[in-house]
Amino acid sequence: MNREIDVEMEDELRPEYDFSQLAGGVKGKYVERYKAGTNLVLLDPDVAQAFPTEDAVNEALRLLMQIAQRQKANQSLEPNV
């Protein structure tokens, strides 16, 4: 069932938009600048299932930060033996 279908796309661009005359384009030119201005992360599927919304992720991370701060405070109060 390998049929070949001829589909002609209607060219909606105006003649003055001739992209073949453009030169010097660089793919990914601004990717580093973009990465510096965003804090998006990709969660693994198991983590995304446990924390399905951005609010759930933020709440879990804030709780983890509080636990780490308390643990650090408790360690500084313990006398060195």
Backbone as JSON, one array per atom type, in Angstrom:
{
  "sequence": "MNREIDVEMEDELRPEYDFSQLAGGVKGKYVERYKAGTNLVLLDPDVAQAFPTEDAVNEALRLLMQIAQRQKANQSLEPNV",
  "N": [[0.83, -1.19, 0.0], [1.8, 1.28, -0.87], [1.3, 4.11, -1.93], [1.86, 6.8, -4.12], [1.36, 10.13, -3.65], [0.64, 13.07, -5.22], [1.02, 16.23, -4.14], [0.43, 19.52, -4.38], [1.53, 22.43, -2.97], [0.07, 25.5, -2.33], [1.65, 28.48, -3.06], [1.92, 30.98, -0.86], [3.47, 33.11, -0.32], [4.64, 36.39, -0.97], [6.18, 37.63, -3.98], [8.36, 39.29, -3.41], [9.46, 38.26, -1.13], [11.95, 36.6, -1.22], [13.6, 34.07, -0.12], [15.82, 32.71, -0.9], [17.74, 34.5, -1.52], [18.73, 35.39, 0.83], [21.52, 35.53, 2.95], [24.09, 34.31, 5.13], [22.83, 33.45, 7.43], [22.74, 31.99, 10.65], [22.36, 29.03, 12.27], [21.04, 28.53, 15.45], [22.15, 30.76, 16.62], [21.49, 32.42, 18.77], [21.17, 30.71, 20.89], [22.66, 30.26, 23.28], [22.31, 32.67, 24.65], [19.56, 32.53, 25.03], [19.34, 30.26, 26.68], [20.57, 31.24, 28.97], [18.7, 33.0, 29.91], [16.52, 31.58, 30.84], [14.88, 29.17, 32.93], [13.97, 26.63, 32.51], [13.4, 23.18, 32.93], [13.7, 19.73, 32.1], [11.78, 17.18, 33.24], [12.26, 13.85, 34.35], [10.23, 11.04, 33.39], [9.2, 9.55, 35.64], [9.49, 11.35, 37.75], [7.94, 13.48, 36.83], [5.47, 12.28, 36.94], [5.08, 12.02, 39.68], [5.08, 14.68, 40.43], [2.98, 16.49, 39.03], [2.35, 19.14, 38.33], [3.52, 22.56, 37.99], [3.27, 23.92, 40.38], [3.28, 21.83, 42.25], [5.89, 20.89, 41.95], [7.36, 23.18, 42.73], [6.48, 23.45, 45.41], [7.48, 21.06, 46.55], [10.24, 21.44, 46.19], [10.65, 23.75, 47.73], [10.05, 22.73, 50.27], [12.11, 20.87, 50.51], [14.28, 22.64, 50.55], [13.79, 23.92, 53.02], [14.11, 21.78, 54.79], [16.82, 21.18, 54.36], [17.99, 23.58, 55.27], [17.25, 23.52, 57.99], [18.59, 21.21, 58.81], [21.21, 21.98, 58.4], [21.38, 24.08, 60.26], [21.0, 22.64, 62.63], [23.28, 21.04, 62.66], [25.24, 22.91, 63.05], [24.76, 23.63, 65.63], [25.36, 21.42, 67.17], [27.72, 20.1, 69.45], [31.2, 19.64, 68.82], [32.71, 16.53, 68.96]],
  "CA": [[0.0, 0.0, 0.0], [2.71, 2.41, -0.95], [0.84, 4.98, -3.01], [2.51, 8.09, -4.2], [0.35, 11.16, -3.8], [1.18, 14.37, -5.62], [0.34, 17.33, -3.46], [1.05, 20.8, -4.66], [1.18, 23.44, -1.98], [-0.09, 26.82, -2.9], [2.66, 29.41, -2.57], [1.23, 32.16, -0.37], [4.42, 34.19, -0.1], [4.76, 37.4, -2.02], [7.43, 37.47, -4.75], [9.47, 40.05, -2.81], [10.03, 37.47, -0.04], [12.77, 35.57, -1.84], [14.52, 33.63, 0.93], [17.04, 32.17, -1.48], [18.72, 35.58, -1.6], [19.27, 35.67, 2.16], [22.8, 34.84, 3.2], [24.72, 34.58, 6.42], [22.04, 32.98, 8.57], [23.46, 31.05, 11.5], [21.45, 28.25, 13.08], [21.39, 28.5, 16.86], [22.98, 31.93, 16.92], [21.13, 33.0, 20.07], [20.79, 29.65, 21.82], [23.3, 30.46, 24.59], [21.63, 33.8, 25.3], [18.25, 32.03, 25.43], [19.53, 29.37, 27.82], [20.93, 32.03, 30.14], [17.55, 33.74, 30.39], [15.4, 30.71, 31.17], [15.2, 28.15, 33.91], [13.15, 25.46, 32.22], [14.08, 21.9, 33.05], [12.93, 18.58, 31.65], [11.68, 16.18, 34.3], [12.14, 12.46, 33.94], [8.82, 10.64, 33.47], [8.77, 9.15, 36.99], [9.4, 12.56, 38.56], [6.79, 14.22, 36.33], [4.27, 11.61, 37.42], [4.94, 12.34, 41.1], [4.85, 16.12, 40.56], [2.4, 16.77, 37.72], [2.17, 20.56, 38.04], [4.63, 23.4, 38.42], [3.06, 24.22, 41.8], [3.72, 20.66, 43.0], [7.36, 20.89, 41.91], [7.83, 24.29, 43.56], [6.21, 23.13, 46.81], [8.42, 20.02, 46.96], [11.58, 22.02, 46.27], [10.7, 24.64, 48.91], [10.11, 21.87, 51.45], [13.47, 20.34, 50.55], [15.15, 23.73, 50.99], [13.58, 24.11, 54.46], [14.74, 20.64, 55.48], [18.27, 21.36, 54.28], [18.36, 24.68, 56.15], [17.13, 23.05, 59.37], [19.66, 20.25, 59.06], [22.44, 22.76, 58.49], [21.32, 24.79, 61.53], [21.17, 21.65, 63.7], [24.66, 20.58, 62.64], [26.09, 23.96, 63.59], [24.5, 23.71, 67.07], [25.9, 20.23, 67.82], [29.11, 20.24, 69.86], [32.15, 18.73, 68.17], [33.21, 15.55, 69.91]],
  "C": [[0.87, 1.25, 0.0], [2.31, 3.27, -2.13], [1.58, 6.3, -2.96], [1.45, 9.13, -4.49], [1.04, 12.47, -4.15], [0.36, 15.46, -4.97], [1.11, 18.6, -3.78], [0.57, 21.79, -3.61], [1.08, 24.79, -2.69], [0.91, 27.77, -2.25], [1.98, 30.71, -2.18], [2.17, 33.34, -0.15], [4.44, 35.15, -1.28], [6.11, 37.22, -2.73], [8.61, 38.21, -4.12], [10.11, 39.32, -1.63], [10.82, 36.31, -0.62], [13.85, 35.14, -0.85], [15.82, 33.04, 0.36], [18.13, 33.23, -1.59], [19.3, 35.94, -0.23], [20.55, 34.87, 2.37], [23.28, 35.16, 4.6], [23.92, 34.15, 7.63], [22.8, 31.92, 9.35], [22.45, 30.34, 12.39], [21.94, 28.23, 14.53], [22.21, 29.69, 17.33], [22.72, 32.47, 18.33], [20.81, 31.96, 21.13], [21.42, 29.83, 23.21], [22.64, 31.6, 25.35], [20.26, 33.36, 25.8], [18.37, 31.16, 26.67], [19.83, 30.15, 29.09], [19.71, 32.73, 30.73], [16.36, 32.89, 30.78], [15.84, 29.68, 32.2], [14.29, 26.93, 33.74], [13.99, 24.21, 32.35], [13.14, 20.8, 32.57], [12.96, 17.53, 32.75], [11.64, 14.78, 33.69], [10.69, 12.02, 34.15], [8.35, 10.26, 34.87], [8.63, 10.36, 37.91], [8.18, 13.38, 38.13], [5.48, 13.59, 36.79], [4.02, 11.94, 38.89], [4.6, 13.81, 41.32], [4.29, 16.63, 39.24], [2.22, 18.24, 37.36], [3.38, 21.35, 38.51], [4.49, 23.77, 39.91], [3.54, 23.06, 42.68], [5.24, 20.59, 43.06], [7.91, 21.97, 42.84], [7.63, 24.01, 45.05], [7.2, 22.09, 47.34], [9.83, 20.59, 47.11], [11.71, 22.98, 47.46], [10.79, 23.84, 50.2], [11.52, 21.28, 51.6], [14.46, 21.4, 51.01], [15.02, 23.97, 52.49], [14.25, 23.0, 55.25], [16.25, 20.8, 55.48], [18.74, 22.48, 55.19], [18.29, 24.26, 57.62], [18.26, 22.09, 59.73], [20.99, 20.97, 59.22], [22.51, 23.51, 59.83], [21.56, 23.83, 62.7], [22.61, 21.17, 63.78], [25.58, 21.65, 63.24], [25.89, 24.1, 65.1], [25.1, 22.53, 67.84], [27.36, 20.47, 68.22], [30.0, 19.23, 69.14], [32.73, 17.8, 69.22], [34.6, 15.12, 69.56]]
}
